[in-house]
């Protein structure tokens, strides 16, 4: 193992110990180390990093910029070990990723989806209740779909009205309080689930018709099917409202309620950020730009603030 390869392993181990998964970064850095070895390069230079990133002519600009970003992050660590390391400056491969514009579900949309879920075909009686409960939970908690389907039965504390979210996007756990009405729906699903299992063990709270954990591909296909039935997607449309958009709706609805009630957004934003499991509060502020009404309220609040100044 070369010095650079060892440094990459140490860097990844350090970052992962802080909760970062770095799967793609790890794969890319391993390939970068192999490239450096073919170049017989004892030190990392900006020129070598650019040459490696641009090796594949078919790679999209976003992919190239991302790969260079992985190298840049690593060189900031490696320069403390090898002072001759060059850190690729920002802006070498300018690319501004565009975030998908979220679809903000209406109350009617969600009601129709929940009703349609109960009409899903089934051979066991559980599938409709699984999707009815799962979609409802996503819409009122803002959970990521991966967080919801990884819930274990012991993570759902209906007596305390609390969910324990483990193994999140950034490797941290958090507690998510739920409303009493949400708890009642979860309790109803748990009763259906226990009757279906008939004493058998299951690793997750939400289970499939086979009694095991839900498959993420099946979830998306079922959701697209429901979306088409109620007219949210065309029969052959490849794009449309996503499961992740329930998270956007939750955040936007929460912020709208706060703005309309005159709450201090600056003080409450860290609370919403922690609830959603964001590492940076700035990620939560993005929702202001995702909804024109929210942006309008924010601008009005700012204008009022400046108008009140002497």
N, C-alpha and C positions, 0 to 999 in steps of 0.2 A: 504494500500500500504506500503510495507516494505521500509526501508531506501535505500536499493540497487535498488529497482524498481524505486523509486523517482529519484535517482541519474542517472539511465539509461534514464529516460524521460528528465531530464535536459540536459544530455549530447547530446542526439539526437536533442533536440530543438536548442542547441547551434550550433552543426555542420550543421544542416539544414538551420539555419539562414545565414550561410556562403556559401550556395549554394549546399551542398551535399544532395543527396536524401536519401541514407542510408535505402532503403526499406528492402533489405535482412538482413542488419546488425540489423535493428530494430526488425525484426522477430526472429532472432537468439538470440539476447540479452534478449528478453522477455522470451524465452524458458530457457535460462541460469539462469535467475532470479528465474523462477519456480523451476528449479532443485536445486538451492541453498536453497530454502525454504524447499524442501523435506529433505534436508540434515541438516536442522536446523543450517546452517552456518552463523555466524554473520559477517565473513570476507571472502574475496575472496582469495583463495590460488592457487598456480600453480597446486598442486595435484588435487584440485577440478575441475579446468578448464580442465585439461587433462582427468579426469574421465568423465566429461560431453561430451567432444568432441568425445571420443572413445566409447560412449554408443551404437552407431549403428554400428554393425560389417559390414553392407553392404555399409557403406559410403565410397566413394572413397578417396584416400589420398589427392587429391586436395580439396575436400569438408571439410575434417577434418582440414587441414591447414588453409583454409579460415575462418572457424568458430573460430579457436583459434586466428586468426588475429583480428577478431572482438572483442573478449574478451580482447586481449592485448591492442588494441587501447582504449577501454573503461577504463581499469584499469589504464592507464596513466593519465586519467582524474580523476578517482575515488580515486586514492592515495592521492590527495590533500584534500579529504574529510575524508578519513579513512586511517591513516598512516600505519595501519597493513595490508593494501592491498598488495598482491604480484603480480608483473607484470610478466607474463610468458615470459621467455627469448626467443630470436630468436633461431631458429635451433632445437627446441624440436620436431617438426614434419616437417623435411626438405622436401620441395617439390618445385620444380622449374617448374612453368607452362610454357608450350610451346606455343608460339604465332603461330597461323596458318600462314603458308607461303603464302603471297599474290600472286595472279595472276596479272601480269602486262600486262594489255590489250595493244595490238598494235593498231595503227591507223586504220588498216584494220578491226580488231575486232569490234571497235566502229562503224565504217561506216556500217558494216554488221548488227549490232544490231539495228542501227537507221533505216535502210532500212526495216528490218524485222518487226520492230514495226509498221511501216506504213501499213503493210499488215495484221495486226491483225484483226480478224473478229469483226464486230461491228453491232449494230442495230441503232446507233444514230449518227455515224460520229465523235464522240469525242474521243473514247478510243484510236485509233491509235495515234492521236496527243498528247494525255496525256502522253503516254509512250515514244513517240519520244522526247518530250520536257523534261520529267523527267530524262530519261537516259542521254540525252545530257547535261543537267544542272549538274548532278552528275559528269560527266566526265571532265567538264571544271572548276568546282569550288571546288571540293573536299569536298562538303557538306556531312554530315551524312544523311542517308536516312530519319531518323526521323525529322531532321531539314528541309529537303526539303518538306516533305508532310505536315508539320505544318505551312508552309508559308501561310500567309493570303494575300489577294489581295493588301491591303495597305502596306504590307511588300516588295512588288515588285515595286520599284520606277524606272521606265524605263527612265524618264526624266533625273534623276541624275545618272543613271546606277549603282544602289545600292540595295542590298538586306539587310533587317534587320532580323537577325536570333535571334529568341526569344526562351526561355525555352530550352536551350541547355543541353547537357549531364551533365554539372556542374551548371546548373541553372543561367548562365550568358547570356547576350545578346551581339551581336557584329554586326558590319557592314561589308558586303562583297561586294567589288566593282566587277562589271562584265564588260566584253568586249562588245563593240558595237555590234558585231555579235551575242553574246549571248542575248543581249537585243532585237535584231530583232526577234530571234526565240521565246523568251518569249512574245513579242508583237503579233506575229502570233498566238501563242497558246491562248493568252487572247482574241483575236478576235473570234476564234473558240468557246471558252468557253462562251463568252457573247451571241453569237448566239444560242448556245445550251440552256443556262439558260433562254433566252427570258424574261428578267426582274425579274426572281426569284433570291432570295438571296442565297448565298453559303458562308460557313464559311471559306473555305480554297481556295488557289489559284489553286491547283491541285484537280480536282474533279472526281468522278466516273461517271459511266453511269446513276446513280440514282440522280446525282446532289449533293451528299454529299462527305465527305472527303474519301480519298482512304484508303482501309484496307491493313495493312502491310502484312498480309498473302496472299492476292490476288496479291499484288505487287511481292512478292517473287515467287509465282507460275507462274505468267506471265513471269517474268524474266527467270526462269528456262526453260520455254517453248521456249522462244526466243533463249536462249543459245543452246538448243538442235537442233533447226532448223538450226543454222549456224555451228554446229559441235563443240561448246565449251564444251558440256557435252554429255556423252553417253545417250542412250535412257533410261537406267535404273540406271544411275550413281547417287549415293547419295551425292557425293561430286563434287565440281568443282568451277569455278569462281563465286565470290559473288558480290553483289551490293556494299558492303563495299570496294571491291578492286578498285573501281573507285577512291576512296579517296587516296589509296596507289599510284595509277598511277599518280594522280595529284601531290602529294608530290614529288615522284621520278622524274617526268618530270621537275618540277620546280628546284629541286636541280641539276639535270643534266645540265640544261641550265645555271645555275649559275657557276657550276664548269667549263664548257666548255668556258664560257666567261671570266674566271679569276676573278670572283667576290669574295669579302671577305665574305666567308660563315659564319664565326663567328659573323659578324655584321648583316647579313641578316637572320640568323636562327630565332631570336626572332620574326621577321616580319612574317615569314611563320608559326611559332607556333601560333601567335595571329590570323592569317587568318584562320587557321584550327580549332581554338577554343581549343587548348591544354592548360592545366593548367601549365604543366611543359615543359620547352624546351627540357628536356631529352627525352620526348615522341616523339618529332619531330626528334631527332637525331637517333632514332631507324631505320628510313627509310634508313639510310646509310648501315645498315647490311642487309636490305631486298633486295637490288639490287647489284649483283656482280660488275657491271660497276661503280656504285657509290662508292663502297668500294675501287675499284681499283683507282679511281680518288682521293679519300681522302688520300689513302696511298701515291700516287705519289706527292700530294700536300705537305704532311708531310715530305717526303724524300727531296723534293726541299727546304723546310724550313730549315731542319737540314743541308743540303748541303750549304746553303747560310750563315750559322753562321760562325763567325771567329774561 
